[in-house]
Amino acid sequence: MLDNVRIVLVNTSDCRNIGSAARAMKTMGLTNLYLVDPIEMPNGQAQALAAGATDVLANAKVVNTLEEAISDCGLVVGTSARSRTLPWPMLEPRECGAKMTEEGHNYPVALVFGRESSGLTNDELQLCHYHVCIPANPEYSSLNLAMAVQTLSYEVRMNYLEQQSAQYANKATPETSDDDAEQYPLVDETERFYEHFEAAMKKTGFIQPKHPGMIMSKVRRLFNRARPDGKELKMLRGILASIDKVAEKN
C-alpha cells in the first residue's frame, strides 16, 4: 500500500530541500517522489542531504505540471499553512494519514507540498480533494519543506502500522471487497467532469464567458465535499449530456 502513496513537491527552489524530503520519506517507508517543475534539479548537494535515500532521488519522476503528477490519483491532499479566500474541506494530519492508508489500497494517492516561500497557488489547491494544515506553534509556525514532509509521512506510517497490527490480530482487514468499497474516480476523470460541467453551463447561459466569476471554484468545492464515487460521477455526466441536448435544440 505504501507504494501507492505519492509525495509531490511543486516548483521547489532549493535542491537541498528535495534531498532532505527524500530522506524524510524513506525513513517512513515512502519512496514514490514526484517533482513538478523544480527550479533546481537534484545534484550532489541534494544527494548529500538525502544520505541513504539517494535511490528515492534517482527514481523521482519530473513533470511539468501538477495536473500531470496527480492525473491517475484517486485522492489528492494539498498542504496549506494559511487560510484562503474560498474555504476548502480540511483534514487534521492524523485524519490525513488515515485517508491515505484507507484509499491507498485502491489507487494512487498524493500528498502535495508547495513552494518554500509561498506554498501552493489557489488554482493548485483547487485540484486537491482536501487540504491539510500542520497545527504548529502559532507564535512560531515556520516549518521547512522536509519537516512538513516528515510530519505527514509519519502520520501515514503510523496509520499503516495500526492497520497491519489489526490485520495480524484478526480484528480487521485494511482492504474492502470490490462490492463494498467506494471506488472514487481518478483526478483525470474528475477534471473531465468539471470541463463538461463548465461547457454545459455556458450553453445554458448560467456561466457568462466574459464574467465567469467564482462559479467553477465553488462548484469544485461543492463536489470535493460530496466526493461522488465513480458510478455517481457517470450519472452526473449523463445529466450534463441531457442538458447539452436540450441546450443545442434551443
C-alpha positions in Angstrom: 0.0 0.0 0.0 2.8 2.4 0.8 4.0 2.2 -2.8 0.7 3.9 -3.8 1.4 6.9 -1.6 3.0 9.7 -3.7 4.8 12.7 -2.4 4.6 15.6 -4.8 6.9 18.7 -4.5 5.8 21.7 -6.6 8.3 24.2 -8.0 10.9 23.6 -5.3 13.6 26.3 -5.5 16.4 24.6 -3.5 17.5 21.1 -4.5 18.8 20.5 -1.0 15.2 20.6 0.2 14.4 17.9 -2.3 17.2 15.7 -0.8 16.1 16.3 2.7 12.5 15.5 1.8 13.6 12.2 0.1 15.4 11.2 3.4 12.3 12.1 5.4 10.1 9.9 3.1 12.4 6.9 3.2 12.5 6.8 7.0 8.8 6.4 6.9 8.8 3.7 4.2 7.7 6.0 1.3 9.7 6.0 -1.9 7.3 7.5 -4.6 8.5 11.1 -5.3 7.2 13.4 -8.0 8.9 16.8 -8.8 6.8 19.4 -10.5 8.8 21.9 -12.5 11.7 22.2 -9.9 13.7 25.4 -10.2 16.9 23.5 -9.3 17.2 19.8 -10.2 18.7 17.4 -7.7 22.5 17.4 -7.7 25.4 16.4 -5.5 24.1 18.7 -2.7 20.7 17.0 -2.8 22.3 13.6 -2.7 24.4 14.5 0.3 21.3 15.6 2.3 19.4 12.5 1.1 22.1 10.4 2.9 20.9 6.8 2.4 17.8 7.8 0.3 19.6 8.5 -2.9 17.6 5.8 -4.6 14.4 7.8 -3.9 16.1 10.8 -5.7 17.3 8.6 -8.6 13.7 7.3 -9.1 11.9 10.6 -8.7 9.6 11.5 -11.6 9.9 15.0 -13.0 6.8 16.5 -14.7 5.9 20.0 -15.9 2.6 20.5 -14.1 0.7 19.4 -11.0 -2.0 18.0 -13.3 0.5 15.6 -14.8 1.6 14.5 -11.3 -1.8 13.6 -10.0 -3.9 12.6 -13.1 -4.0 8.9 -12.1 -4.7 9.5 -8.4 -8.0 8.9 -6.6 -7.2 11.1 -3.6 -5.1 14.3 -3.5 -4.4 16.3 -0.3 -2.7 19.6 -0.6 -0.7 21.2 2.3 -1.8 24.8 3.2 -0.4 26.9 6.0 -2.8 29.8 5.6 -6.5 30.4 5.2 -7.7 31.0 1.7 -10.4 33.2 0.2 -12.5 30.2 -0.5 -12.5 27.7 2.4 -11.9 24.1 1.4 -12.6 20.7 3.1 -9.8 20.4 5.7 -8.1 17.4 7.4 -6.1 17.2 10.5 -2.7 15.5 10.0 -3.9 12.3 11.7 -7.1 12.2 9.6 -4.9 12.8 6.5 -2.8 9.7 7.4 -5.9 7.6 7.8 -7.3 8.8 4.5 -4.1 8.0 2.7 -3.8 4.4 4.0 -7.5 3.7 3.6 -7.8 4.8 0.0 -4.2 3.8 -0.9 -5.3 0.2 -1.2 -7.5 1.1 -4.2 -5.4 3.6 -6.3 -2.5 6.0 -6.1 -2.9 8.8 -3.5 -0.9 12.0 -3.3 0.3 14.5 -0.7 1.2 17.8 -2.4 3.7 20.3 -1.0 4.2 23.8 -2.4 7.0 26.3 -2.8 9.2 27.0 0.1 8.3 30.7 0.2 4.6 30.8 -0.9 3.2 27.3 -0.8 0.6 26.2 -3.4 -1.4 28.7 -5.5 -5.2 28.8 -5.2 -5.5 27.1 -8.6 -3.2 24.3 -7.5 -5.1 23.9 -4.2 -8.4 23.6 -6.1 -7.0 20.5 -7.8 -7.0 18.8 -4.3 -9.8 16.9 -2.7 -8.8 18.1 0.8 -6.3 20.5 2.4 -4.2 19.7 5.5 -2.6 22.1 7.9 0.0 21.1 10.5 -1.1 22.7 13.8 2.3 24.2 14.7 3.0 26.7 17.4 1.1 29.9 16.3 3.9 32.0 17.7 6.5 30.3 15.6 4.9 28.1 12.9 7.8 28.1 10.5 8.3 24.5 9.2 10.7 23.9 6.4 9.7 21.6 3.5 11.5 18.5 4.8 9.9 18.9 8.2 6.4 19.1 6.7 7.1 16.0 4.6 8.4 14.2 7.6 5.4 15.1 9.8 2.8 14.0 7.3 4.7 10.9 6.2 4.9 9.9 9.9 1.1 10.1 10.2 0.8 7.9 7.1 3.2 5.3 8.5 1.6 5.2 12.0 -1.9 4.6 10.5 -0.4 1.9 8.2 1.2 0.1 11.2 -2.1 0.3 13.1 -3.8 -1.4 10.2 -1.1 -4.1 10.0 -1.4 -4.8 13.7 -5.2 -5.1 13.4 -4.9 -7.4 10.4 -2.4 -9.7 12.1 -4.6 -9.8 15.3 -7.6 -10.8 13.0 -9.5 -7.9 14.4 -9.9 -6.2 11.0 -8.5 -6.1 7.5 -7.5 -2.9 5.8 -8.9 -4.0 2.4 -12.5 -4.0 1.5 -14.2 -6.2 -1.0 -14.9 -4.8 -4.5 -18.6 -4.9 -3.8 -18.4 -2.8 -0.6 -15.6 -0.4 -1.5 -16.3 3.1 -2.7 -14.4 3.4 -5.9 -13.7 7.1 -6.3 -12.9 8.5 -9.8 -9.3 9.4 -10.6 -8.3 13.1 -10.9 -8.2 12.9 -14.7 -11.9 11.7 -14.8 -12.9 14.4 -12.3 -11.2 17.1 -14.4 -13.2 15.9 -17.5 -16.4 16.2 -15.5 -15.5 19.8 -14.5 -14.8 20.7 -18.1 -18.1 19.1 -19.2 -20.0 21.0 -16.4 -18.5 24.4 -17.3 -19.2 23.8 -21.0 -22.8 22.8 -20.3 -23.4 25.8 -18.0 -22.1 28.1 -20.7 -24.6 26.6 -23.2 -27.5 27.3 -20.8 -26.2 30.9 -20.1 -25.7 30.2 -16.4 -22.0 30.9 -16.8 -21.2 34.1 -18.8 -17.8 33.5 -20.6 -16.9 37.2 -20.1 -17.9 37.3 -16.5 -17.4 33.7 -15.1 -16.9 34.9 -11.5 -16.0 32.2 -9.0 -18.7 29.7 -10.1 -16.4 26.9 -11.1 -14.3 27.3 -7.9 -17.4 27.0 -5.8 -18.5 24.0 -7.9 -15.2 22.3 -7.3 -15.5 22.9 -3.6 -19.1 21.5 -3.6 -18.2 18.3 -5.3 -15.0 17.9 -3.3 -17.2 18.0 -0.2 -19.6 15.5 -1.7 -16.9 13.2 -3.2 -19.1 11.4 -5.7 -17.9 7.9 -6.5 -17.4 6.6 -10.0 -21.0 5.5 -10.6 -22.3 8.8 -9.3 -19.9 10.7 -11.5 -21.1 8.8 -14.6 -24.7 9.7 -13.6 -23.8 13.3 -13.3 -22.1 13.2 -16.7 -25.3 11.7 -18.1 -27.3 14.6 -16.6 -24.9 17.0 -18.3 -25.3 15.2 -21.6 -29.1 15.6 -21.4 -28.6 19.3 -20.7 -26.4 19.6 -23.7 -29.1 18.1 -26.0 -31.8 20.4 -24.7 -29.4 23.4 -25.0 -28.5 22.5 -28.5 -32.1 22.2 -29.6 -33.0 25.6 -28.1 
